[in-house]
Amino acid sequence: MQNFSSTSARFFIRSVFLASCLSLFTFTLAADAGAISPKTVVATKTNGIKTIAGMRVNGGPLNLADVRGEFGAPDRTKRTSPSTCDAFYSGIRFIFTSFGGETTCGSLFLQSAVISKHAWKVKVGKKVYRVGQSDRRIPNGAKKFPFYGYRLATMPFIGSRTGTVFARVKNNRISALPLFIGGAGD
């Protein structure tokens, strides 16, 4: 009978240990899946994008190492051309590029991003935009640009103004929010 008790105790201790390891593993996976927080982009109406999830983007060029340092490793990266590389995180794609020719993904600079999930919000001044909102949210008179969509915000750029926040529309809903950062030396 004593042998049965010690076997039961060892089984119980192993079960508790395994359950603890599983819960820690599950917690780590859940933390990695939602690593970017808060899922908010802050922009002004006329002076560009200030932050993406707390990461300051208007203070100088950022590369993939800077983004990894802020948010951890991306879900995946994809080389899209000899001078362009994409890094995918949950609901946002960062696009790195160089106008100086072919180079490695790590030495490219953050040029733009595209938000594709409702969990993200883009604040332009006091107005908030999300994927899935009605296109009636877009201000009357917003100019539409091919591929990018309706311009929601701008910044000074090489002697004029350029769009920084756009809203793509499909079936009367905002389907994506492209962002132009312009840090690739253009």
N, C-alpha and C positions, 0 to 999 in steps of 0.2 A: 504494500500500500504506500509506503514511503517513497518508493521508486516512482510511482505514478504521480505523486505530488511534486517532486522535483522536475519531472518531465513537463508537467503542466505549468510550473513556474517558469521554466526556460522557454516554453512555447509562448507564454503570456509576455515575457520580456521581449522576445524576438518580434512578436506582433506589434507591441507598442513602439519598438524601435523602427520597424518598417513603416508603420502608420505615420510616425513623426517625419521620417525621410520623405515619404510620399507627399505629405502636406507641405513640407518645405520646398520640394521640387515644384509642386503645383503653384505655390505662392510666387516662386521665382519666375515661372513661365508667365503667370498673370501679370507680374510687374514688368517683364520685358515687352509683353504685347501692348501695353498702354504706356510705354516709357515716356513718350512726349506728353508733357502736361505743363501748363494748361494748353489745350488745343485752341489757341487764340492767336490771330494775327492782328497787330495794331498798326494802323496806317492813318495818315492825315489826308485831308482832301487834296492838298496842293504841295505837300513836301515829302511824299513817298512813304514807303513801309519802314516802320520803326523797329518792330520786333516780330519774330515768329516763335510762338511758344516760349516767350521770355528771352530768346536769343536775339541780341542786337544785330541788325543787318545793315544799318546805315553808318556804321563806324569804320568801314574799310572792307576790302575784299575778304571773303571767307572761302576756304577750300573744304574738301571732304573731311579732312582731319578735324577741322573746327566743328563741323556739324556732328561728327562722330563723338567728339569730346563733350558736346552739349547733350546729345540724345542717345548715345550708344550706337552700336552697329546697326545699320539699316537692315530691313527684312531681306532686301536683295539689291544688287547694283546691276546695271546693264550698260554696256558700251553701245551707244547709238550711232556714233560716227568716229572717225579718227580724232576729232577734237571735242567730242561731247560724251558725257557720261550721266546717267540718271541714278539716283539713290532713292529707293522706295521705303517709306515708313507708313504706318497705318493712317490712311486717308490723305497723305501728302506725298508728292513726288518732287524732289529737289533736282534741278537740272544744272549741271556744272559744264562750263565750256571754256574754250580759249580761242581767241582770234589770231593767235600767233602760230597756229599750226598744230600738228599731231603731237600729243604728249600723253603721259599716264593719267589715269583717273584722279590720282592723289594730288596732282599738280594743277588741276583745273579749278576755276573759280565759280562760285555760286552766281548764276545769272538769273534764274527764274525758278518758280515753283508752281505746282498746280494742286489745288485742293479738290478732292473728289468725294469726300464723305461728309455727311450731316453733322458728325461729332465736332467738326471744326467750325469755328465762327471767325468772320473777318469783320473787325470794327473799323469803319471809315468815319472818323469823327465820332458822332454819337449814334450813327446808324449801324446796325448789325446785319450781315449777310451770311446765309448758310446754303449749302447745297440742298435742294429740295423745296426751297421757298418759291412762292409764286413770282412770276416775272413782273408782277405789278409792284414789287418792292423796288425795282430799278427806277431811278429818277426819270421823269419825263425829259426828253431832249438828250438823253445820254447817247453819245455817238457810238455806232457799231463798227467794229474793226474785224476784218476777215480773220478767221481762226481764233482770235482772242475773245471776241464777244463785245459786250457793252462796257465802255470805260466808266469806272466808278471813282477813280482817283488818279492824280497825276503827280509829277515832280519835275523840277527844272532839269534839263538834259541837253547838253551841247548847244547852248544858245536858244533853246525853245523849251517846250514841255513835252513829256511823253507819259503814256499811261502806265500806272503801277498796279492797279487792281481792276480786274475785268470780271464780267459775269457772262458765262456761256449759257444759252437758253435752249432747251429742247422740250417740246410738248408743254409750253407755257410754264415751265419750272426752271429754276437755276440748276444746271447740270454739272457745272464745274466753276471754280474761281481761280483763273490764272493770275499769277503775281509776277511782276517784273521788278527785279532787284537791281540788275545792271552792274554787277561787280566784276565782270570779266575784262575790264580794261577797254571797254568800247566807248 
